[in-house]
């Protein structure tokens, strides 16, 4: 197609008529789409009848479904737990560690601390009690590790 500046007046008029015809077709299509949109909006407002996908799918609910047999047990009817029982001690572990390390200026190794704590009668159900001791020593500021690898108590 040639540039519009190169066309004669008659050819420009024909081009203008073609474009106006195409434009009127677009207006008609827009009016049809607007009427369809209006119908859809009316259906949605009426509660989602005919062809509304949302009304066909049930809403998802959170939590236990209604009528479920899986109800929580009442506190009085609950059986005692079958898991491990937590042993009771007179002192918390950091206090026992402080007692064990008090007076030991050169400190103690982790193995020696473990033996000493067990010898005090400290009760535990831990599968790796030495690791529990290490975590307490490492995370408490009053326990420090000396250069030779021994743990020292500094209150």
MOCOR-V937011 format. One line per field, one symbol per residue. burial: + if it has 24 or more other ideal C-beta (glycine too) atoms within 12 Angstrom, else -. A space follows every 10 residues. Layout:
burial->???
//
This chain:
burial->---------- ---------- ---------- ---------- ---------- ---------- ---------- ---------- ---------- --++-+++-+ +-----++++ --++-++--- -+-+----+- -+++-++--- --+------- +++--
//
